[in-house]
Amino acid sequence: MIDRLRLYRAGIWALTAPLPRSRRKALRHRLRAGLDNRRVLAADILVLSRAKSGRTWLRAMLSRLYQRRHGLPEQQLLEYDNFHAQAAAVPVIAMTHGHYLDHLARHPRHGQGLKALPVVFLLRDPRDVAVSEYFQSTRRASAYKRELYEVEQQGSMFDFVMHSPLGLPAICEYLNFWHRELDGWQRVYRLFYERLRAEPREELASLLAFLEQDFSAEEIDEAVEFTSFEALKRKERENFFHNSRLQARNVEDPDSYKVRRGKVGGYRDYFNDEEIGRIDRLVSERLAPELLARFAG
């Protein structure tokens, strides 16, 4: 099926391309956010996360559950309402990074309904997120995306993690903000990537119970197996889903894969002791204590 969101975003890119750089960037951010937020308002479930927090894995697991339950093609990925269009019992699930979503939450007409939606807030250790962002920006992102998020200059990984607009300061700010903001919403499930990696069956079952989606233990087990790290890596290499979300940019370069490593605490493998110390200090200074405690060790 055609991914309408990607078509709309491509249209935004084309229409704004002739504009001066600063104007087109601002307009692209606003138009993309408006498009995402209109979809959020029409959804049954909202998944909110910072980029590189494991959302594609979660998408794949949910996709597999609904594929088997409703006989949908196994090479399709859940994209907002595409499964719902084929099987009405599948909820419409909006997955967003939350750009301007806080503005929508304060809207006099839309805010109350938005805050009543079941929300899955997917969180991951910001240090692992920052390293994953580096590889996304240098191995996968288009020139359009690099301009949009101001990451065109390719310095060292350490400089990116510490100083990039997509690095640790911005990631910590994002997590802190939404952690506080969602305290005032009605139905929120905080799903930690690290727990999902450690106990995928238990965490997925808990999440489904929150969402009031009734799947058996056997269905959950099969979905976890189908979307294991090794299985998804293989499917990405083979372009199983025919979807750019899970398509390697260069099959010979393991760092160009969407499913790259997924290792908890893997950021330590890329830096020396002094750099790790500086990274850890920044996070301890910037991240809310209750979140820091979840990522300790």
C-alpha positions in Angstrom: 0.0 0.0 0.0 1.1 3.6 -0.6 2.4 5.4 2.4 0.4 8.6 2.2 2.4 10.4 4.9 5.6 10.0 2.9 4.0 11.3 -0.2 2.7 14.3 1.7 6.1 15.0 3.2 7.7 14.7 -0.2 5.2 17.3 -1.5 6.2 19.6 1.4 9.9 19.2 0.4 9.2 19.9 -3.3 7.0 23.0 -2.7 9.4 24.6 -0.3 12.6 23.8 -2.1 12.8 27.2 -4.0 12.6 29.2 -0.8 15.6 30.7 1.0 17.2 28.2 3.4 16.0 29.7 6.7 12.5 30.2 5.5 12.1 26.8 4.0 13.4 25.1 7.1 10.9 26.9 9.3 8.1 26.2 7.0 9.0 22.6 6.6 9.0 22.1 10.4 5.6 23.8 10.7 4.0 21.9 7.8 5.3 18.5 8.9 4.2 19.1 12.5 0.8 20.2 11.3 0.5 17.1 9.2 1.5 14.8 12.1 -0.8 16.5 14.5 -3.9 16.2 12.3 -3.3 12.5 12.2 -2.8 12.3 16.0 -6.3 13.9 16.5 -7.9 11.2 14.4 -6.1 8.3 16.0 -7.2 5.7 18.6 -3.7 5.3 20.1 -0.7 7.6 20.3 2.9 6.4 20.4 5.3 9.2 21.4 9.1 8.9 21.3 12.3 10.6 20.5 13.8 9.3 17.3 16.1 6.3 17.6 14.3 4.9 20.7 13.1 1.6 19.3 9.9 2.7 17.6 10.5 0.7 14.5 10.9 -2.5 16.5 7.7 -1.7 18.4 6.0 -1.0 15.1 7.2 -4.4 13.7 5.9 -6.3 16.8 2.5 -4.6 16.6 2.4 -5.2 12.9 3.0 -8.9 13.4 0.3 -9.3 16.0 -2.4 -7.7 13.8 -1.1 -9.5 10.7 -1.7 -12.9 12.2 -4.9 -12.0 13.9 -6.6 -10.5 10.8 -4.8 -12.4 8.0 -3.0 -9.3 6.7 0.1 -9.5 4.4 3.2 -10.2 6.5 5.4 -7.9 4.4 3.3 -4.8 5.4 4.3 -2.6 8.3 1.7 -0.8 10.4 1.5 2.8 9.1 -1.2 4.8 10.9 -4.5 3.6 9.4 -3.4 1.2 6.7 -4.2 -1.9 8.8 -7.4 -0.4 10.0 -8.5 0.2 6.3 -8.1 -3.6 5.8 -9.5 -4.8 9.1 -11.7 -2.4 11.0 -10.9 -4.0 14.4 -7.3 -2.8 14.2 -7.0 0.6 15.9 -5.6 3.6 14.2 -2.1 4.2 15.7 -0.3 7.5 15.3 3.4 7.3 15.9 5.0 10.8 16.4 8.1 12.5 17.8 5.8 15.2 19.2 6.8 18.3 17.3 4.4 21.0 18.3 2.3 18.4 20.1 2.5 20.4 23.3 0.9 23.3 21.4 -1.9 21.0 20.4 -2.4 19.9 24.0 -3.1 23.5 25.0 -5.5 24.1 22.2 -8.9 25.1 23.6 -10.8 22.8 21.3 -8.5 19.8 20.8 -6.5 19.7 24.0 -8.9 17.8 26.1 -9.5 15.1 23.6 -5.8 14.7 22.9 -5.1 14.2 26.6 -7.7 11.5 26.9 -6.0 9.3 24.3 -4.1 6.3 25.4 -0.4 7.3 25.1 2.6 5.1 24.9 5.7 7.1 25.8 8.7 5.1 24.5 12.0 6.0 26.3 15.6 4.9 25.8 18.9 5.8 27.5 19.8 9.2 25.8 23.4 8.1 25.5 22.5 5.2 23.2 20.0 7.4 21.4 22.7 10.0 20.7 25.0 7.4 19.2 22.2 5.9 17.1 21.4 9.4 15.9 25.0 9.9 14.8 24.8 6.8 12.6 21.3 7.8 11.3 22.6 11.2 10.3 25.9 10.1 8.7 24.8 6.8 7.1 21.0 7.0 6.4 19.6 10.5 6.4 19.0 12.4 3.2 20.4 15.8 2.5 16.9 17.2 3.1 16.8 15.7 6.6 20.3 16.8 7.5 19.4 20.4 6.6 16.1 20.2 8.4 17.8 19.1 11.7 21.0 21.1 11.2 23.4 18.2 11.1 25.1 18.8 7.8 28.6 19.0 9.1 30.1 15.7 9.9 32.5 16.1 12.9 33.6 13.3 15.2 31.0 11.1 16.9 32.0 12.6 20.3 31.4 16.1 19.1 28.0 15.1 17.6 26.9 13.4 20.8 27.9 16.4 23.0 27.1 19.3 20.8 24.8 18.5 17.8 21.2 19.7 17.7 20.4 16.0 17.8 22.8 15.2 20.6 22.6 14.7 24.3 21.5 18.1 25.5 18.5 18.1 23.2 17.6 14.5 23.9 17.7 15.1 27.7 15.6 18.2 27.3 13.0 16.2 25.2 12.8 13.4 27.7 12.5 15.8 30.7 9.8 17.8 29.0 7.5 15.0 28.0 8.1 13.1 31.3 6.7 16.2 33.1 4.1 17.1 30.5 2.5 13.7 30.4 1.9 13.7 34.2 -1.2 15.8 33.4 -2.6 13.4 30.8 -5.2 10.8 31.6 -3.8 7.5 30.2 0.0 7.2 29.8 2.2 4.1 29.6 5.9 4.7 29.9 7.6 1.9 27.9 11.4 1.7 28.5 13.4 0.3 25.7 15.8 -1.4 28.1 13.0 -3.3 29.8 11.6 -4.3 26.4 15.0 -5.7 25.3 15.4 -7.6 28.6 11.9 -9.0 28.8 10.1 -8.5 25.5 7.3 -11.0 26.1 6.4 -9.6 29.5 6.7 -6.0 28.5 4.7 -6.4 25.3 2.0 -8.3 27.2 1.8 -5.4 29.7 1.6 -2.8 27.0 -1.2 -4.7 25.2 -3.1 -5.0 28.4 -2.8 -1.2 28.9 -4.1 -0.7 25.3 -6.9 -3.2 25.9 -5.7 -5.3 23.0 -6.5 -8.9 23.8 -3.7 -11.2 22.4 -2.8 -14.7 23.6 0.6 -15.7 25.0 1.1 -17.7 21.9 0.5 -14.7 19.6 2.8 -12.6 21.7 5.6 -15.2 21.6 5.3 -15.6 17.9 5.4 -11.8 17.3 8.5 -11.5 19.5 10.3 -14.3 17.6 9.3 -12.9 14.2 10.7 -9.5 15.2 13.8 -10.6 17.1 16.9 -8.5 16.5 18.5 -11.2 14.3 15.2 -11.8 12.4 14.7 -8.1 11.7 18.3 -7.6 10.7 17.9 -10.4 8.2 14.6 -9.0 6.9 16.2 -5.6 6.5 19.1 -7.0 4.5 16.7 -8.8 2.2 14.3 -5.8 2.0 11.5 -8.1 3.2 9.1 -5.3 4.0 9.8 -3.2 0.9 9.6 -0.2 3.2 12.3 2.4 3.6 11.8 2.3 7.4 13.4 -1.2 7.3 15.7 -1.0 4.3 19.5 -0.9 4.6 21.1 2.0 2.8 24.2 -0.1 2.0 23.9 -3.8 2.7 27.7 -3.9 3.0 27.8 -1.3 5.8 26.3 -2.6 9.0 26.1 0.9 10.4 23.7 1.9 7.6 21.1 -0.5 8.8 18.0 0.7 10.7 18.4 -2.4 12.9 22.0 -1.7 13.7 22.9 -3.1 17.1 20.2 -2.4 19.7 22.7 -3.0 22.5 21.8 -1.5 25.9 24.7 0.6 27.0 26.3 0.2 23.6 27.5 3.8 23.6 30.4 2.8 25.7 31.9 0.8 22.8 32.6 4.0 20.8 34.5 6.2 23.3 37.5 6.2 25.5 37.2 6.4 29.3 37.6 10.1 29.5 34.9 10.7 26.8 32.6 8.2 28.6 33.1 10.2 31.8 32.2 13.5 30.2 29.1 11.9 28.5 27.9 10.4 31.8 28.4 13.7 33.6 26.4 15.6 31.1 23.5 13.2 31.4 23.7 13.2 35.2 23.5 17.0 35.1 20.8 17.3 32.5 18.4 14.4 32.9 15.6 14.4 35.5 16.7 12.3 38.5 13.8 9.8 38.3 14.7 9.1 34.6 18.4 8.9 35.4 17.7 6.2 37.9 16.0 4.1 35.3 19.1 4.3 33.1 21.7 3.9 35.8 24.5 1.3 35.3 
